[in-house]
Amino acid sequence: MDTMDTMDTMETGDGRRMLGAGDLSPLLGVSRQRVKEFADEVWFPAPTVQLSRSSVWKMGDIQQMASQTGRTLDYPAYAAHLAAMRERQRANPEFRRFF
């Protein structure tokens, strides 16, 4: 079974997974700051959405970049990140998070 099929995540209306720097950090195995530095590199995909203080990428674009550059994506770390966010939301209903 594909790990990605079992995870809740922010999705567009057509089912595409969307990721911010905080989501990419565990997936890429780097800090959020490093993700933001990667975003300035020519080999890193352009964000799908550029907000005033953050950027959002499509999972498919990140997977394609990983395939083209030989970078390994850490799906177990990403799954743990999402589980921690769900637990944080469960423990504190005031916590807002899109899945």
VENVEN-V34571 format. One record per residue. N is the residue number from 1. SS is DSSP state (H for helix, E for strand, C for the rest). PHI is phi in radians with two decimals (* if undefined). PSI is psi in whole degrees, 0 to 359 (NA if undefined). Layout:
BEGIN
N_SS_PHI_PSI / N_SS_PHI_PSI
END
This chain:
BEGIN
1_C_*_138 / 2_C_-1.27_128 / 3_H_-0.98_322 / 4_H_-1.13_333 / 5_H_-1.20_340 / 6_H_-1.72_358 / 7_C_-1.74_143 / 8_C_-1.50_141 / 9_C_-2.81_166 / 10_C_-1.18_128 / 11_E_-2.27_153 / 12_C_-1.40_174 / 13_C_-1.04_335 / 14_C_-1.70_14 / 15_C_1.56_3 / 16_C_-1.33_135 / 17_E_-1.36_137 / 18_E_-2.07_140 / 19_E_-2.32_134 / 20_E_-1.63_179 / 21_H_-1.04_323 / 22_H_-1.15_330 / 23_H_-1.40_323 / 24_H_-1.23_331 / 25_H_-0.92_304 / 26_H_-1.21_327 / 27_H_-1.13_321 / 28_H_-1.61_347 / 29_C_1.30_31 / 30_C_-2.36_171 / 31_C_-1.29_164 / 32_H_-1.03_319 / 33_H_-1.06_320 / 34_H_-1.18_324 / 35_H_-1.03_316 / 36_H_-1.13_326 / 37_H_-1.22_319 / 38_H_-0.99_322 / 39_C_-1.02_338 / 40_C_-1.53_354 / 41_C_-1.50_147 / 42_C_-1.16_332 / 43_C_-1.38_346 / 44_C_-1.58_138 / 45_C_-1.12_147 / 46_C_-1.17_146 / 47_C_-1.10_148 / 48_C_-1.26_322 / 49_E_-2.32_132 / 50_E_-1.97_109 / 51_C_-1.62_175 / 52_C_-1.08_324 / 53_C_-2.10_0 / 54_C_-2.70_169 / 55_E_-2.21_157 / 56_E_-2.34_135 / 57_E_-2.06_153 / 58_E_-1.42_139 / 59_H_-0.98_318 / 60_H_-1.02_322 / 61_H_-1.16_321 / 62_H_-1.19_318 / 63_H_-1.12_320 / 64_H_-1.13_316 / 65_H_-1.04_316 / 66_H_-1.08_318 / 67_H_-1.11_318 / 68_H_-1.27_331 / 69_H_-1.79_353 / 70_C_1.40_13 / 71_C_-1.36_136 / 72_C_-1.56_132 / 73_C_-1.65_134 / 74_C_-1.66_82 / 75_H_-1.09_322 / 76_H_-1.08_320 / 77_H_-1.14_321 / 78_H_-1.13_318 / 79_H_-1.08_319 / 80_H_-1.13_321 / 81_H_-1.04_312 / 82_H_-1.13_321 / 83_H_-1.10_320 / 84_H_-1.14_321 / 85_H_-1.17_319 / 86_H_-1.09_318 / 87_H_-1.13_319 / 88_H_-1.09_319 / 89_H_-1.18_320 / 90_H_-1.10_317 / 91_H_-1.27_332 / 92_C_-2.39_92 / 93_C_-1.02_341 / 94_C_-1.24_339 / 95_C_-1.19_126 / 96_C_-1.84_131 / 97_C_-2.68_133 / 98_C_-1.53_133 / 99_C_-2.09_NA
END
